[in-house]
Amino acid sequence: MSEGTKVQTEDKRLPALSMARRQVLSGAAGLACLGAIKARAATIPGTVEPPSVISQPPRAWGPKAGPSYLPDPDVIAIDPSFRDLTYFAAPIRRVWDQGGWLEGPAWSSEGRFLVLSDVIRSRALRYIWETGEITDFRPDGYAANGNCFDFDGRLVVCEDFFRRVVRWEHDGSVKVLADKFEGKGLNSPNDIVPHPDGSLWFTDPGYGTNITEGHADEPGGPTNPDGKIRWNIGRELTGEIGGTKRQSDHVFRIAPDGTLQAVLQEKDLLDPNGLCFSPDYKKLYIVSTPKGPGQKVGGDQAIHVYDVKGDGLSNGRIFADMKLNGAQLNPDGIRVDVFGNLWCGASGPLGLCGVFVFNPAGKLIGRIRLPQGCSNLTFGGPKRDHLFMCAAGSLFVLQVGVQGFAPS
């Protein structure tokens, strides 16, 4: 049976309720639902199907979740090899749901905390490992998106509002690493990853060139053509507020000496978004996403892979087209584990959205279903064996059976 057929079958089933997580049904609708559940259970003698994101009623999350079903019904092995990457006794947990739109999770091994960005509320947040609390990391995140820690443990941030990349030094000061290319302001740096040679590679689509995730262009720009949007308000600061007019999309490399180089241009890849290196740093994976503000044509919504040749890229090809069960999914953030498997957050129809896991050959081997589309993800925890998943305004966590690859 193909994965598409399997997903279709799963989405149509109506699970029986177990005593451990039985919901109280009342009224005519509840009785009808209960009758349907009993009828369904009667056709499959001896089976009890636990609630999942596709059940009716769907599984509960947080304090109302009740006892966990193990293995989790929403952790799906498409290929037997995926079972070696998961831990059967770990359920998917929603640890926070008070965000606006979460992006950019990055794990600090030294600090034992997770940094993440609430882009539309312009908050820089921190998840504390020991307590599970979410606290403010900085008073204003400047509509930050992607975050990473470099090989020296310094935090590097993509700020949509200022349309720049900055690095927080160990002494608490901030250094601007990139804010212009060939004399023009950047769009909205989105995701960023470090290389052991000291360079940083980042994508620069235009998703932050709007009111919601950053600021619109100055009058006449692609995202403010008639000049009606008051583009320069929202952050009560003096001085330069970053790029003021949407430019072409690029993938950039910041050299160790600070030189900014375009390794891909818009003609090479539209709407570049999430990116990550293979564990040997010989390949760079880049996600292409739908058209951003001010564009007529968008990306192909596939994961592309390039060979890394010194300070450049070559031999670009599609790694995964992100089509499943007749649906074109929208990939976003990506990370690899120590074996080179690629984990991708994606949005799509209920039952298909969540995390998709590919082996190094590009074969889909497993999925993690979430009730919302997954924007970004990363591995964290003291052993880097917990997968943190940002999904709309929620943060989900799943302990896995593999370690995420990261600078060490």
Buried (B, 14 or more C-beta within 10 A) or exposed (E): EEBBEBBBEBBEBBBBBBEEBEBEBEEEEEEEBBEEBEEBBEEEEEEEBBBBBBBEBBBEBEEEBBEBBEBBBBBBBBEEBBBEBBBEEBBBBBBBBEBEBBBBBBBBBEBEBBBBBBBBBBBBBBBEBEEEEBEEBBEBBBBBBBBBBBEEEBBBBBBBBBBBBBBBEEEEEEEBBBBBBEEEBBBBBBBBBBBEEEBBBBBBBBBBBBBBBBBBBBBEBBBBEEEEBEBEEBBEEEEEBBBBBBBBBBBBBBBEEEEBBBBBEBEBBBBBBBBBBBBEEEBBBBBBBBBBBBBEEBBBBBBBBBBBEEBEBEEBEEBBBBEBBEBEBBBBBBBBBEBBBBBBBBBBBBBBBBBBBBBBEBEBBBBBBBBBBBBBBBBBBEEBBBBBBBBBBBBBBBBBBBBBBBBE
